[in-house]
Amino acid sequence: MAGPMLRRDRAHGIRFLAGLAVGGTAAGAVLAVLAYIAGSAVQAILPMSVRLWSLAAVSAGFGLADLANRTPHVWRQVPQRFVHRLSPGMLGLTWGFDLGLLVTTQKVASLIWVSVTAVVLLEPTAAAGVLVGVALIASVVVTAWSMSERTSDLLVSRKEHQWVTIIRRVSGVALLILALLTAIQAWGG
């Protein structure tokens, strides 16, 4: 979206990108507040060992899903109907907010799910930095992809599909390692 818009009208593209950043930041902040509230409640109720075992189980489950090339996600994209209805800045804001919620669009790997879980279970005070940061990174990645030459082709090429599979497998291995290390920490604590 950003690439074609920047090529067609640079000012529109810049407004779109600014809106995307603001929307992503706002959504990350909303998600951070919710994670902080939930995490504070979880921290008050569950001892650290239970939270560590829970994170180990979640990491193992998502790691296995990624290795099986079955990353859980919502089967929807950012709404396309807004493309011709909204101004570039408002379109960027809307898409940025949707992407920044992190849970409302398709995922390549489960790292986002585990990072949200880790924040809630282990360190809710880090929610603002982690979740706003992840939301901004997601916006940057989507922007970079949209500026590539391949964005005019809506079908995912075989090469792109191979990269998605590789990313999922690397994510799966990383999450299984995290599960093991977290279980070791829970066992020792």
N, CA, C and O atoms as a DFTB+ gen file, in Angstrom:
756 C
 N C O
     1  1       0.825      -1.183       0.000
     2  2       0.000       0.000       0.000
     3  2       0.871       1.249       0.000
     4  3       0.631       2.156      -0.797
     5  1       1.878       1.322       0.872
     6  2       2.698       2.526       0.979
     7  2       3.525       2.745      -0.282
     8  3       3.664       3.875      -0.750
     9  1       4.071       1.667      -0.829
    10  2       4.912       1.789      -2.017
    11  2       4.175       2.400      -3.201
    12  3       4.629       3.401      -3.754
    13  1       3.036       1.814      -3.604
    14  2       2.298       2.403      -4.719
    15  2       1.832       3.831      -4.423
    16  3       1.836       4.685      -5.309
    17  1       1.432       4.086      -3.176
    18  2       0.972       5.424      -2.834
    19  2       2.115       6.432      -2.914
    20  3       1.927       7.547      -3.402
    21  1       3.298       6.045      -2.436
    22  2       4.451       6.942      -2.520
    23  2       4.860       7.205      -3.962
    24  3       5.276       8.311      -4.306
    25  1       4.739       6.180      -4.805
    26  2       5.093       6.368      -6.215
    27  2       4.083       7.260      -6.933
    28  3       4.455       8.038      -7.811
    29  1       2.819       7.150      -6.566
    30  2       1.765       7.916      -7.216
    31  2       1.735       9.365      -6.710
    32  3       1.641      10.296      -7.510
    33  1       1.815       9.561      -5.383
    34  2       1.743      10.896      -4.790
    35  2       2.524      10.871      -3.477
    36  3       2.047      10.355      -2.466
    37  1       3.721      11.434      -3.508
    38  2       4.622      11.369      -2.352
    39  2       3.979      11.930      -1.076
    40  3       4.133      11.346      -0.003
    41  1       3.265      13.048      -1.183
    42  2       2.626      13.652      -0.001
    43  2       1.587      12.709       0.606
    44  3       1.508      12.568       1.827
    45  1       0.789      12.062      -0.252
    46  2      -0.192      11.089       0.244
    47  2       0.510       9.917       0.928
    48  3       0.074       9.456       1.982
    49  1       1.594       9.440       0.326
    50  2       2.347       8.333       0.906
    51  2       2.923       8.678       2.267
    52  3       2.892       7.858       3.184
    53  1       3.445       9.883       2.401
    54  2       4.017      10.306       3.683
    55  2       2.922      10.435       4.743
    56  3       3.129      10.044       5.891
    57  1       1.767      10.974       4.375
    58  2       0.645      11.058       5.327
    59  2       0.180       9.653       5.730
    60  3      -0.140       9.405       6.892
    61  1       0.149       8.749       4.763
    62  2      -0.234       7.369       5.072
    63  2       0.746       6.762       6.076
    64  3       0.324       6.165       7.066
    65  1       2.042       6.909       5.831
    66  2       3.052       6.338       6.722
    67  2       3.010       6.974       8.110
    68  3       3.176       6.282       9.115
    69  1       2.788       8.294       8.170
    70  2       2.677       8.958       9.475
    71  2       1.460       8.417      10.224
    72  3       1.540       8.131      11.418
    73  1       0.330       8.279       9.520
    74  2      -0.861       7.720      10.144
    75  2      -0.646       6.293      10.607
    76  3      -1.125       5.900      11.670
    77  1       0.077       5.514       9.807
    78  2       0.377       4.133      10.163
    79  2       1.165       4.070      11.477
    80  3       0.870       3.249      12.345
    81  1       2.166       4.941      11.613
    82  2       2.980       4.972      12.833
    83  2       2.151       5.410      14.039
    84  3       2.251       4.810      15.109
    85  1       1.343       6.440      13.874
    86  2       0.514       6.929      14.982
    87  2      -0.524       5.872      15.370
    88  3      -0.727       5.614      16.556
    89  1      -1.174       5.266      14.393
    90  2      -2.161       4.225      14.675
    91  2      -1.554       3.020      15.365
    92  3      -2.127       2.483      16.313
    93  1      -0.385       2.595      14.885
    94  2       0.296       1.461      15.515
    95  2       0.688       1.755      16.946
    96  3       0.542       0.904      17.823
    97  1       1.184       2.954      17.186
    98  2       1.567       3.355      18.542
    99  2       0.346       3.399      19.461
   100  3       0.396       2.915      20.591
   101  1      -0.749       3.981      18.971
   102  2      -1.971       4.068      19.776
   103  2      -2.506       2.676      20.119
   104  3      -2.880       2.416      21.263
   105  1      -2.539       1.792      19.133
   106  2      -3.034       0.432      19.385
   107  2      -2.119      -0.318      20.337
   108  3      -2.588      -1.039      21.218
   109  1      -0.800      -0.146      20.159
   110  2       0.141      -0.777      21.077
   111  2      -0.065      -0.287      22.501
   112  3       0.055      -1.061      23.451
   113  1      -0.375       1.000      22.651
   114  2      -0.620       1.552      23.984
   115  2      -1.889       0.967      24.600
   116  3      -1.914       0.649      25.789
   117  1      -2.944       0.824      23.789
   118  2      -4.188       0.211      24.282
   119  2      -3.916      -1.226      24.722
   120  3      -4.340      -1.644      25.800
   121  1      -3.211      -1.973      23.885
   122  2      -2.877      -3.355      24.212
   123  2      -1.999      -3.420      25.470
   124  3      -2.159      -4.315      26.299
   125  1      -1.076      -2.471      25.602
   126  2      -0.185      -2.432      26.768
   127  2      -0.973      -2.204      28.057
   128  3      -0.687      -2.834      29.075
   129  1      -1.951      -1.321      28.023
   130  2      -2.773      -1.073      29.213
   131  2      -3.526      -2.342      29.603
   132  3      -3.560      -2.716      30.775
   133  1      -4.127      -2.999      28.616
   134  2      -4.853      -4.243      28.902
   135  2      -3.919      -5.323      29.445
   136  3      -4.269      -6.034      30.386
   137  1      -2.734      -5.445      28.853
   138  2      -1.759      -6.445      29.315
   139  2      -1.281      -6.120      30.727
   140  3      -1.085      -7.021      31.542
   141  1      -1.094      -4.844      31.012
   142  2      -0.658      -4.440      32.358
   143  2      -1.718      -4.789      33.397
   144  3      -1.402      -5.327      34.458
   145  1      -2.972      -4.479      33.090
   146  2      -4.053      -4.774      34.035
   147  2      -4.169      -6.283      34.260
   148  3      -4.238      -6.745      35.400
   149  1      -4.189      -7.044      33.165
   150  2      -4.286      -8.505      33.283
   151  2      -3.063      -9.080      33.997
   152  3      -3.189      -9.932      34.877
   153  1      -1.876      -8.603      33.606
   154  2      -0.654      -9.106      34.209
   155  2      -0.552      -8.796      35.690
   156  3      -0.068      -9.621      36.465
   157  1      -0.997      -7.629      36.086
   158  2      -0.972      -7.273      37.512
   159  2      -1.886      -8.200      38.303
   160  3      -1.537      -8.620      39.406
   161  1      -3.047      -8.522      37.754
   162  2      -3.960      -9.453      38.419
   163  2      -3.349     -10.849      38.501
   164  3      -3.417     -11.508      39.538
   165  1      -2.749     -11.291      37.390
   166  2      -2.120     -12.624      37.368
   167  2      -0.972     -12.679      38.379
   168  3      -0.820     -13.669      39.094
   169  1      -0.170     -11.621      38.437
   170  2       0.947     -11.569      39.374
   171  2       0.466     -11.654      40.820
   172  3       1.113     -12.287      41.654
   173  1      -0.665     -11.020      41.117
   174  2      -1.197     -11.023      42.471
   175  2      -1.761     -12.385      42.862
   176  3      -1.788     -12.734      44.042
   177  1      -2.208     -13.148      41.878
   178  2      -2.886     -14.415      42.160
   179  2      -1.945     -15.620      42.098
   180  3      -2.002     -16.497      42.959
   181  1      -1.081     -15.664      41.082
   182  2      -0.268     -16.862      40.852
   183  2       1.175     -16.660      41.288
   184  3       1.757     -15.600      41.059
   185  1       1.750     -17.683      41.918
   186  2       3.174     -17.585      42.261
   187  2       4.048     -17.670      40.998
   188  3       3.610     -18.155      39.954
   189  1       5.276     -17.192      41.118
   190  2       6.180     -17.136      39.969
   191  2       6.376     -18.508      39.334
   192  3       6.426     -18.604      38.108
   193  1       6.486     -19.550      40.112
   194  2       6.729     -20.880      39.526
   195  2       5.577     -21.294      38.608
   196  3       5.815     -21.873      37.548
   197  1       4.350     -21.010      38.993
   198  2       3.195     -21.354      38.155
   199  2       3.220     -20.520      36.878
   200  3       2.919     -21.029      35.798
   201  1       3.578     -19.244      36.995
   202  2       3.641     -18.385      35.807
   203  2       4.746     -18.845      34.868
   204  3       4.573     -18.808      33.649
   205  1       5.877     -19.277      35.413
   206  2       6.967     -19.784      34.571
   207  2       6.558     -21.078      33.861
   208  3       6.807     -21.235      32.666
   209  1       5.930     -22.007      34.597
   210  2       5.468     -23.247      33.970
   211  2       4.426     -22.952      32.886
   212  3       4.404     -23.602      31.841
   213  1       3.574     -21.976      33.146
   214  2       2.568     -21.589      32.149
   215  2       3.227     -21.043      30.892
   216  3       2.830     -21.392      29.780
   217  1       4.230     -20.190      31.062
   218  2       4.937     -19.648      29.902
   219  2       5.676     -20.751      29.156
   220  3       5.725     -20.741      27.926
   221  1       6.254     -21.707      29.891
   222  2       6.940     -22.828      29.233
   223  2       5.948     -23.628      28.386
   224  3       6.258     -24.013      27.259
   225  1       4.760     -23.874      28.932
   226  2       3.741     -24.636      28.190
   227  2       3.264     -23.865      26.956
   228  3       3.128     -24.441      25.877
   229  1       3.013     -22.578      27.112
   230  2       2.568     -21.755      25.986
   231  2       3.647     -21.711      24.909
   232  3       3.351     -21.853      23.722
   233  1       4.892     -21.515      25.322
   234  2       6.007     -21.467      24.365
   235  2       6.156     -22.783      23.618
   236  3       6.382     -22.793      22.408
   237  1       6.029     -23.898      24.341
   238  2       6.135     -25.212      23.703
   239  2       4.989     -25.427      22.715
   240  3       5.204     -25.914      21.605
   241  1       3.784     -25.068      23.118
   242  2       2.627     -25.246      22.231
   243  2       2.752     -24.428      20.948
   244  3       2.533     -24.942      19.852
   245  1       3.104     -23.160      21.092
   246  2       3.260     -22.318      19.904
   247  2       4.482     -22.735      19.082
   248  3       4.465     -22.657      17.853
   249  1       5.533     -23.175      19.759
   250  2       6.709     -23.651      19.033
   251  2       6.381     -24.858      18.168
   252  3       6.803     -24.938      17.014
   253  1       5.627     -25.797      18.731
   254  2       5.222     -26.974      17.962
   255  2       4.297     -26.583      16.809
   256  3       4.391     -27.145      15.718
   257  1       3.410     -25.628      17.049
   258  2       2.520     -25.156      15.981
   259  2       3.329     -24.552      14.835
   260  3       3.055     -24.821      13.666
   261  1       4.329     -23.733      15.175
   262  2       5.159     -23.136      14.135
   263  2       5.937     -24.203      13.372
   264  3       6.034     -24.140      12.147
   265  1       6.492     -25.185      14.088
   266  2       7.234     -26.258      13.416
   267  2       6.331     -27.056      12.480
   268  3       6.782     -27.551      11.446
   269  1       5.072     -27.177      12.841
   270  2       4.111     -27.900      11.998
   271  2       3.550     -27.006      10.890
   272  3       2.675     -27.421      10.129
   273  1       4.063     -25.775      10.809
   274  2       3.605     -24.796       9.813
   275  2       2.123     -24.472      10.005
   276  3       1.384     -24.277       9.040
   277  1       1.710     -24.419      11.267
   278  2       0.313     -24.158      11.629
   279  2       0.219     -23.009      12.635
   280  3      -0.459     -23.129      13.655
   281  1       0.884     -21.922      12.355
   282  2       0.858     -20.774      13.251
   283  2      -0.582     -20.289      13.440
   284  3      -1.264     -19.965      12.468
   285  1      -1.041     -20.240      14.699
   286  2      -2.419     -19.789      14.924
   287  2      -2.567     -18.291      14.644
   288  3      -1.741     -17.488      15.077
   289  1      -3.615     -17.926      13.923
   290  2      -3.908     -16.513      13.680
   291  2      -5.315     -16.370      13.146
   292  3      -5.948     -17.334      12.715
   293  1      -5.779     -15.146      13.188
   294  2      -7.101     -14.815      12.662
   295  2      -6.981     -14.761      11.142
   296  3      -6.039     -14.170      10.613
   297  1      -7.924     -15.370      10.444
   298  2      -7.893     -15.366       8.981
   299  2      -8.565     -14.112       8.439
   300  3      -9.650     -14.170       7.862
   301  1      -7.908     -12.990       8.634
   302  2      -8.404     -11.746       8.063
   303  2      -7.233     -10.814       7.831
   304  3      -6.178     -10.949       8.451
   305  1      -7.428      -9.894       6.954
   306  2      -6.444      -8.857       6.675
   307  2      -7.041      -7.524       7.108
   308  3      -8.225      -7.424       7.432
   309  1      -6.195      -6.511       7.104
   310  2      -6.695      -5.172       7.368
   311  2      -7.769      -4.869       6.327
   312  3      -7.567      -5.149       5.146
   313  1      -8.902      -4.304       6.735
   314  2     -10.013      -4.079       5.788
   315  2      -9.602      -3.298       4.542
   316  3      -9.064      -2.195       4.636
   317  1      -9.861      -3.878       3.387
   318  2      -9.507      -3.258       2.113
   319  2     -10.522      -2.198       1.680
   320  3     -10.208      -1.341       0.854
   321  1     -11.722      -2.251       2.227
   322  2     -12.777      -1.342       1.773
   323  2     -12.463       0.125       2.068
   324  3     -13.069       1.017       1.474
   325  1     -11.520       0.384       2.981
   326  2     -11.187       1.758       3.338
   327  2     -10.259       2.442       2.332
   328  3     -10.090       3.660       2.377
   329  1      -9.660       1.673       1.432
   330  2      -8.663       2.228       0.518
   331  2      -9.187       3.432      -0.245
   332  3      -8.481       4.434      -0.367
   333  1     -10.385       3.361      -0.752
   334  2     -10.924       4.443      -1.572
   335  2     -11.861       5.379      -0.796
   336  3     -12.332       6.382      -1.332
   337  1     -12.121       5.044       0.452
   338  2     -13.058       5.852       1.238
   339  2     -12.364       6.859       2.151
   340  3     -12.929       7.913       2.443
   341  1     -11.164       6.553       2.600
   342  2     -10.490       7.395       3.593
   343  2      -9.336       8.173       2.977
   344  3      -8.728       7.745       1.996
   345  1      -9.049       9.323       3.572
   346  2      -7.880      10.096       3.143
   347  2      -6.632       9.295       3.510
   348  3      -6.706       8.416       4.369
   349  1      -5.485       9.575       2.880
   350  2      -4.272       8.799       3.160
   351  2      -3.878       8.778       4.639
   352  3      -3.505       7.726       5.158
   353  1      -3.954       9.911       5.316
   354  2      -3.591       9.946       6.731
   355  2      -4.525       9.108       7.583
   356  3      -4.074       8.355       8.447
   357  1      -5.828       9.235       7.345
   358  2      -6.820       8.468       8.100
   359  2      -6.730       6.980       7.754
   360  3      -6.925       6.127       8.620
   361  1      -6.439       6.672       6.509
   362  2      -6.247       5.283       6.100
   363  2      -5.047       4.685       6.848
   364  3      -5.126       3.575       7.375
   365  1      -3.950       5.423       6.888
   366  2      -2.776       4.950       7.622
   367  2      -3.073       4.769       9.100
   368  3      -2.650       3.782       9.703
   369  1      -3.797       5.712       9.687
   370  2      -4.163       5.628      11.099
   371  2      -5.016       4.387      11.361
   372  3      -4.784       3.658      12.326
   373  1      -5.995       4.154      10.502
   374  2      -6.891       2.999      10.645
   375  2      -6.124       1.692      10.496
   376  3      -6.268       0.785      11.316
   377  1      -5.318       1.597       9.461
   378  2      -4.544       0.372       9.256
   379  2      -3.494       0.191      10.344
   380  3      -3.263      -0.924      10.812
   381  1      -2.867       1.275      10.741
   382  2      -1.866       1.189      11.804
   383  2      -2.476       0.697      13.099
   384  3      -1.879      -0.119      13.802
   385  1      -3.672       1.194      13.421
   386  2      -4.331       0.754      14.643
   387  2      -4.675      -0.734      14.554
   388  3      -4.460      -1.482      15.508
   389  1      -5.201      -1.153      13.423
   390  2      -5.556      -2.562      13.233
   391  2      -4.308      -3.451      13.350
   392  3      -4.331      -4.466      14.046
   393  1      -3.240      -3.072      12.678
   394  2      -2.004      -3.852      12.753
   395  2      -1.409      -3.810      14.161
   396  3      -0.886      -4.811      14.650
   397  1      -1.491      -2.657      14.802
   398  2      -0.899      -2.488      16.125
   399  2      -1.580      -3.282      17.214
   400  3      -0.988      -3.518      18.267
   401  1      -2.824      -3.703      16.982
   402  2      -3.491      -4.550      17.969
   403  2      -2.842      -5.932      18.043
   404  3      -3.042      -6.666      19.011
   405  1      -2.076      -6.277      17.032
   406  2      -1.256      -7.493      16.982
   407  2      -2.037      -8.797      16.898
   408  3      -1.472      -9.806      16.476
   409  1      -3.277      -8.821      17.270
   410  2      -4.008     -10.087      17.295
   411  2      -5.110     -10.154      16.247
   412  3      -5.799     -11.169      16.149
   413  1      -5.290      -9.096      15.461
   414  2      -6.439      -9.043      14.551
   415  2      -6.081      -9.357      13.104
   416  3      -6.961      -9.324      12.244
   417  1      -4.837      -9.658      12.809
   418  2      -4.453      -9.950      11.427
   419  2      -3.622     -11.225      11.376
   420  3      -3.257     -11.783      12.410
   421  1      -3.330     -11.674      10.171
   422  2      -2.585     -12.915       9.980
   423  2      -1.157     -12.799      10.518
   424  3      -0.569     -11.718      10.513
   425  1      -0.619     -13.901      10.973
   426  2       0.732     -13.960      11.535
   427  2       1.585     -14.942      10.740
   428  3       1.094     -15.955      10.242
   429  1       2.861     -14.623      10.634
   430  2       3.813     -15.540      10.006
   431  2       4.354     -16.505      11.048
   432  3       4.547     -17.686      10.761
   433  1       4.599     -16.010      12.258
   434  2       5.169     -16.845      13.318
   435  2       4.468     -16.524      14.640
   436  3       3.767     -15.517      14.743
   437  1       4.654     -17.362      15.631
   438  2       3.977     -17.222      16.923
   439  2       4.739     -16.374      17.934
   440  3       4.331     -16.287      19.092
   441  1       5.813     -15.760      17.526
   442  2       6.613     -14.974      18.466
   443  2       5.797     -13.865      19.125
   444  3       6.006     -13.560      20.299
   445  1       4.881     -13.264      18.388
   446  2       4.053     -12.200      18.959
   447  2       3.176     -12.750      20.084
   448  3       3.058     -12.134      21.143
   449  1       2.557     -13.923      19.846
   450  2       1.697     -14.505      20.881
   451  2       2.482     -14.771      22.162
   452  3       2.002     -14.497      23.262
   453  1       3.677     -15.299      22.013
   454  2       4.483     -15.631      23.189
   455  2       4.990     -14.364      23.869
   456  3       5.083     -14.325      25.096
   457  1       5.317     -13.333      23.104
   458  2       5.783     -12.095      23.740
   459  2       4.668     -11.450      24.566
   460  3       4.924     -10.956      25.664
   461  1       3.451     -11.450      24.058
   462  2       2.319     -10.910      24.825
   463  2       2.103     -11.751      26.082
   464  3       1.891     -11.208      27.167
   465  1       2.158     -13.066      25.937
   466  2       1.985     -13.956      27.086
   467  2       3.075     -13.733      28.125
   468  3       2.792     -13.692      29.322
   469  1       4.317     -13.590      27.678
   470  2       5.433     -13.370      28.606
   471  2       5.264     -12.065      29.373
   472  3       5.516     -12.012      30.577
   473  1       4.843     -11.026      28.686
   474  2       4.619      -9.743      29.364
   475  2       3.540      -9.895      30.432
   476  3       3.715      -9.434      31.560
   477  1       2.429     -10.536      30.084
   478  2       1.333     -10.686      31.036
   479  2       1.745     -11.557      32.220
   480  3       1.445     -11.230      33.368
   481  1       2.430     -12.663      31.944
   482  2       2.778     -13.591      33.020
   483  2       3.965     -13.152      33.872
   484  3       3.981     -13.391      35.079
   485  1       4.948     -12.519      33.263
   486  2       6.194     -12.277      33.986
   487  2       6.469     -10.825      34.352
   488  3       6.942     -10.546      35.454
   489  1       6.185      -9.906      33.454
   490  2       6.584      -8.524      33.710
   491  2       5.606      -7.526      33.099
   492  3       5.908      -6.910      32.076
   493  1       4.424      -7.359      33.723
   494  2       3.440      -6.442      33.155
   495  2       3.917      -4.988      33.094
   496  3       3.404      -4.207      32.292
   497  1       4.879      -4.622      33.921
   498  2       5.386      -3.246      33.866
   499  2       6.153      -2.969      32.579
   500  3       6.383      -1.810      32.237
   501  1       6.550      -4.013      31.863
   502  2       7.252      -3.847      30.584
   503  2       6.285      -3.763      29.407
   504  3       6.713      -3.633      28.261
   505  1       4.991      -3.837      29.683
   506  2       3.990      -3.898      28.605
   507  2       4.096      -2.723      27.650
   508  3       4.044      -2.912      26.435
   509  1       4.241      -1.526      28.170
   510  2       4.264      -0.345      27.292
   511  2       5.425      -0.429      26.304
   512  3       5.219      -0.290      25.098
   513  1       6.618      -0.649      26.789
   514  2       7.784      -0.708      25.901
   515  2       7.727      -1.863      24.929
   516  3       7.968      -1.687      23.735
   517  1       7.408      -3.044      25.431
   518  2       7.422      -4.242      24.587
   519  2       6.302      -4.200      23.543
   520  3       6.564      -4.391      22.356
   521  1       5.082      -3.957      23.961
   522  2       3.950      -4.061      23.043
   523  2       3.863      -2.884      22.078
   524  3       3.492      -3.070      20.919
   525  1       4.194      -1.689      22.527
   526  2       4.243      -0.564      21.587
   527  2       5.388      -0.792      20.601
   528  3       5.248      -0.519      19.409
   529  1       6.526      -1.293      21.101
   530  2       7.660      -1.597      20.219
   531  2       7.321      -2.647      19.181
   532  3       7.647      -2.488      18.005
   533  1       6.670      -3.719      19.603
   534  2       6.288      -4.774      18.668
   535  2       5.279      -4.245      17.651
   536  3       5.352      -4.587      16.470
   537  1       4.335      -3.408      18.102
   538  2       3.350      -2.832      17.176
   539  2       4.040      -1.956      16.130
   540  3       3.688      -2.001      14.951
   541  1       5.012      -1.167      16.556
   542  2       5.737      -0.320      15.604
   543  2       6.569      -1.157      14.636
   544  3       6.625      -0.861      13.442
   545  1       7.207      -2.191      15.147
   546  2       7.994      -3.076      14.279
   547  2       7.082      -3.741      13.247
   548  3       7.447      -3.859      12.078
   549  1       5.895      -4.174      13.680
   550  2       4.939      -4.781      12.746
   551  2       4.568      -3.786      11.648
   552  3       4.487      -4.158      10.477
   553  1       4.346      -2.533      12.014
   554  2       4.002      -1.510      11.018
   555  2       5.149      -1.278      10.043
   556  3       4.930      -1.122       8.842
   557  1       6.376      -1.255      10.569
   558  2       7.550      -1.046       9.712
   559  2       7.721      -2.217       8.747
   560  3       8.014      -2.012       7.569
   561  1       7.541      -3.431       9.235
   562  2       7.690      -4.609       8.380
   563  2       6.644      -4.603       7.271
   564  3       6.959      -4.859       6.109
   565  1       5.394      -4.307       7.638
   566  2       4.337      -4.264       6.627
   567  2       4.625      -3.167       5.609
   568  3       4.418      -3.358       4.410
   569  1       5.099      -2.026       6.080
   570  2       5.440      -0.924       5.174
   571  2       6.562      -1.326       4.232
   572  3       6.479      -1.096       3.026
   573  1       7.610      -1.925       4.781
   574  2       8.741      -2.344       3.944
   575  2       8.294      -3.357       2.901
   576  3       8.702      -3.281       1.742
   577  1       7.455      -4.304       3.309
   578  2       6.971      -5.304       2.352
   579  2       6.141      -4.625       1.274
   580  3       6.252      -4.955       0.093
   581  1       5.300      -3.664       1.692
   582  2       4.423      -3.025       0.710
   583  2       5.194      -2.163      -0.276
   584  3       4.683      -1.849      -1.351
   585  1       6.406      -1.778       0.067
   586  2       7.217      -0.955      -0.823
   587  2       8.055      -1.807      -1.774
   588  3       8.730      -1.281      -2.659
   589  1       8.006      -3.124      -1.586
   590  2       8.763      -3.995      -2.476
   591  2       8.058      -4.099      -3.817
   592  3       6.893      -3.726      -3.952
   593  1       8.759      -4.597      -4.782
   594  2       8.213      -4.713      -6.141
   595  2       7.092      -5.740      -6.241
   596  3       6.293      -5.674      -7.175
   597  1       7.009      -6.675      -5.318
   598  2       6.090      -7.796      -5.443
   599  2       4.685      -7.471      -4.937
   600  3       3.795      -8.316      -5.034
   601  1       4.464      -6.271      -4.401
   602  2       3.163      -5.999      -3.783
   603  2       2.026      -5.911      -4.781
   604  3       0.865      -6.007      -4.385
   605  1       2.314      -5.732      -6.051
   606  2       1.214      -5.681      -7.017
   607  2       0.618      -7.070      -7.243
   608  3      -0.517      -7.197      -7.701
   609  1       1.387      -8.105      -6.920
   610  2       0.907      -9.473      -7.059
   611  2       0.296      -9.906      -5.735
   612  3       1.019     -10.077      -4.753
   613  1      -1.019     -10.087      -5.687
   614  2      -1.667     -10.427      -4.435
   615  2      -1.456     -11.881      -4.040
   616  3      -1.658     -12.244      -2.882
   617  1      -1.059     -12.703      -4.974
   618  2      -0.798     -14.097      -4.655
   619  2       0.606     -14.233      -4.081
   620  3       1.555     -13.625      -4.577
   621  1       0.723     -15.023      -3.048
   622  2       2.033     -15.245      -2.453
   623  2       2.810     -16.198      -3.366
   624  3       2.348     -17.292      -3.691
   625  1       3.982     -15.756      -3.761
   626  2       4.782     -16.584      -4.656
   627  2       5.327     -17.798      -3.915
   628  3       5.319     -17.858      -2.685
   629  1       5.793     -18.748      -4.686
   630  2       6.357     -19.955      -4.100
   631  2       7.580     -19.617      -3.243
   632  3       7.774     -20.203      -2.177
   633  1       8.397     -18.677      -3.707
   634  2       9.582     -18.279      -2.958
   635  2       9.190     -17.629      -1.622
   636  3       9.799     -17.904      -0.589
   637  1       8.170     -16.767      -1.654
   638  2       7.707     -16.148      -0.417
   639  2       7.153     -17.200       0.542
   640  3       7.389     -17.133       1.748
   641  1       6.420     -18.168       0.004
   642  2       5.884     -19.245       0.835
   643  2       7.024     -20.035       1.486
   644  3       6.923     -20.431       2.647
   645  1       8.094     -20.261       0.745
   646  2       9.251     -20.969       1.304
   647  2       9.863     -20.162       2.450
   648  3      10.258     -20.731       3.467
   649  1       9.942     -18.827       2.286
   650  2      10.485     -17.986       3.355
   651  2       9.588     -18.025       4.590
   652  3      10.089     -18.056       5.714
   653  1       8.291     -18.024       4.399
   654  2       7.364     -18.105       5.527
   655  2       7.586     -19.413       6.277
   656  3       7.610     -19.428       7.507
   657  1       7.747     -20.495       5.552
   658  2       7.991     -21.794       6.179
   659  2       9.303     -21.789       6.961
   660  3       9.361     -22.309       8.075
   661  1      10.346     -21.211       6.391
   662  2      11.643     -21.124       7.084
   663  2      11.506     -20.285       8.352
   664  3      12.005     -20.671       9.410
   665  1      10.836     -19.144       8.250
   666  2      10.651     -18.266       9.415
   667  2       9.888     -18.999      10.506
   668  3      10.231     -18.900      11.684
   669  1       8.852     -19.738      10.114
   670  2       8.075     -20.485      11.108
   671  2       8.916     -21.565      11.780
   672  3       8.805     -21.781      12.987
   673  1       9.735     -22.225      11.021
   674  2      10.563     -23.289      11.616
   675  2      11.605     -22.709      12.574
   676  3      11.838     -23.259      13.651
   677  1      12.223     -21.607      12.182
   678  2      13.198     -20.951      13.072
   679  2      12.479     -20.474      14.335
   680  3      12.989     -20.643      15.443
   681  1      11.308     -19.885      14.171
   682  2      10.512     -19.444      15.316
   683  2      10.160     -20.636      16.209
   684  3      10.268     -20.551      17.432
   685  1       9.743     -21.739      15.601
   686  2       9.387     -22.929      16.372
   687  2      10.543     -23.442      17.209
   688  3      10.372     -23.777      18.381
   689  1      11.715     -23.502      16.606
   690  2      12.899     -23.965      17.351
   691  2      13.218     -22.983      18.479
   692  3      13.487     -23.401      19.605
   693  1      13.190     -21.684      18.184
   694  2      13.469     -20.674      19.210
   695  2      12.469     -20.777      20.368
   696  3      12.848     -20.660      21.533
   697  1      11.204     -20.994      20.042
   698  2      10.193     -21.093      21.092
   699  2      10.342     -22.372      21.906
   700  3      10.076     -22.370      23.108
   701  1      10.761     -23.457      21.275
   702  2      11.010     -24.689      22.045
   703  2      12.219     -24.520      22.967
   704  3      12.223     -25.029      24.088
   705  1      13.227     -23.816      22.502
   706  2      14.375     -23.518      23.370
   707  2      13.935     -22.641      24.536
   708  3      14.328     -22.876      25.678
   709  1      13.115     -21.626      24.245
   710  2      12.582     -20.772      25.312
   711  2      11.772     -21.601      26.307
   712  3      11.881     -21.399      27.516
   713  1      10.964     -22.530      25.804
   714  2      10.163     -23.387      26.682
   715  2      11.068     -24.201      27.599
   716  3      10.806     -24.323      28.796
   717  1      12.130     -24.755      27.032
   718  2      13.070     -25.553      27.836
   719  2      13.748     -24.694      28.900
   720  3      13.811     -25.085      30.065
   721  1      14.248     -23.543      28.510
   722  2      14.935     -22.663      29.468
   723  2      13.982     -22.156      30.550
   724  3      14.360     -22.038      31.716
   725  1      12.767     -21.863      30.160
   726  2      11.779     -21.404      31.136
   727  2      11.410     -22.530      32.100
   728  3      11.251     -22.291      33.297
   729  1      11.272     -23.756      31.590
   730  2      10.984     -24.909      32.455
   731  2      12.130     -25.166      33.427
   732  3      11.902     -25.486      34.594
   733  1      13.357     -25.026      32.943
   734  2      14.524     -25.191      33.825
   735  2      14.491     -24.150      34.939
   736  3      14.757     -24.463      36.100
   737  1      14.165     -22.917      34.580
   738  2      14.083     -21.852      35.576
   739  2      12.951     -22.142      36.560
   740  3      13.118     -21.927      37.761
   741  1      11.802     -22.626      36.078
   742  2      10.676     -22.943      36.956
   743  2      11.026     -24.109      37.890
   744  3      10.675     -24.110      39.070
   745  1      11.716     -25.081      37.338
   746  2      12.102     -26.269      38.117
   747  2      13.048     -25.894      39.258
   748  3      12.944     -26.396      40.377
   749  1      13.974     -24.992      38.928
   750  2      14.971     -24.570      39.924
   751  2      14.436     -23.573      40.932
   752  3      15.017     -23.404      42.004
   753  1      13.335     -22.908      40.605
   754  2      12.804     -21.843      41.468
   755  2      11.793     -22.368      42.389
   756  3      11.238     -21.616      43.190
